[in-house]
Amino acid sequence: MRTSHGILAAIAASVIVLSACSPSTPTVSASPGGGTTTAAACVPVAGDQLVVLADDMRLQTVDNIIPAVNSVTAKDPAILPALDAVSAALTTAKLVDLNKATDVDFSSSASAAVAFVSNSGLKAPQKGTGSLTVGAANFSENITVAEIYAAVLRDAGYTVDVRTIGNRETYMPALISGEVNIVPEYAGTVTEFLNKQINGADATPLASGDLNATVANLATLASQKGLTFGTPSGAQDQNAFAVTKAFADAHSVSTLSELAKACGSISLGGPAECPDRPFCQPGLESTYGLKFSEFQSLDAGGPLTKAAIRKGDVVLGLVFSSDGTLG
């Protein structure tokens, strides 16, 4: 919070705002050699373009998009290779573009999927026959991925219907029963969903920031539910932290670790519960050693947080990694 004490304070404040990194509030810490080092407190740099800083120390639980398949359906030898081809083509950057197409440019999920398949040169590796139903949760990103799955499966020779069903509690029983054959899922979230179903509400978490370990645990859980999971994609829809591109360029930072080294302290914006949530402020402090001079209660990856970052009200804000308005 800013406070004014007359003309001199106003002048000092204007200098701080104009500088990319202010030395006025230094953080002094012990250096490995026994001396001290001083890191300056970094102030926001306004800008229209946002960039997500890489979570290089795996604070967040992975949530890569992964195909979930009814185990009877998965016995068809052409189905998993077709879905895995989609996973190989899908990255977080491409997912952001797909979400921009639907959520910002207002293309339909089906149109965005057709364009993606065409531009990526996606083809089914093997041929098959029969009818399939691809289910989807009731939000545009999941529907778009379901449409991409359907397009590649049609290329393989299947007749495919895409059905928007609802939330996980609704579509998962349909997938297990075989009413639906395939659903795009999110590795960490579905792992914990099945973990709690099988091992109880207080089960030890089996999803983590390690994708390989999470998917291995998911496979074990899935075998108990009549499910098979394909290869996870590189595309993630998870909590992330963003700064303006102007700030990132000014401080040469692309990861949260680099941000911690560059700045003695920064301001943070996010949902009201962020100061108490282990994957938000406490996790940033304990995992990365980040220090916060101010927290602004805004929203969870919504317009308030993104506007505050862009306007230069905060340095760092909680966003979602696949948000189509990023960039």
Sequence and secondary structure as in RCSB ss.txt:
>XXXX:A:sequence
MRTSHGILAAIAASVIVLSACSPSTPTVSASPGGGTTTAAACVPVAGDQLVVLADDMRLQTVDNIIPAVNSVTAK
DPAILPALDAVSAALTTAKLVDLNKATDVDFSSSASAAVAFVSNSGLKAPQKGTGSLTVGAANFSENITVAEIYA
AVLRDAGYTVDVRTIGNRETYMPALISGEVNIVPEYAGTVTEFLNKQINGADATPLASGDLNATVANLATLASQK
GLTFGTPSGAQDQNAFAVTKAFADAHSVSTLSELAKACGSISLGGPAECPDRPFCQPGLESTYGLKFSEFQSLDA
GGPLTKAAIRKGDVVLGLVFSSDGTLG
>XXXX:A:secstr
     HHHHHHHHHHHHHSSEEEEEEEEEE TTSSEEEEEEE     S EEEEB TT  S   BEEEEEETTGGG
STTHHHHHHHHHHH BHHHHHHHHIIIIIS   HHHHHHHHHHHHT   SS   SEEEEEEESSHHHHHHHHHHH
HHHHHHT EEEEEEEESHHHHHHHHHHTSS EEEEEHHHHHHHHHHHHH TT      S HHHHHHHHHHHHHTT
TEEE    B B SEEEEEEHHHHHHHT  BHHHHHHH S EEEEE TTGGG TTSHHHHHHHH   EEEEEE  S
SSHHHHHHHHHTS SEEEEETT TT  
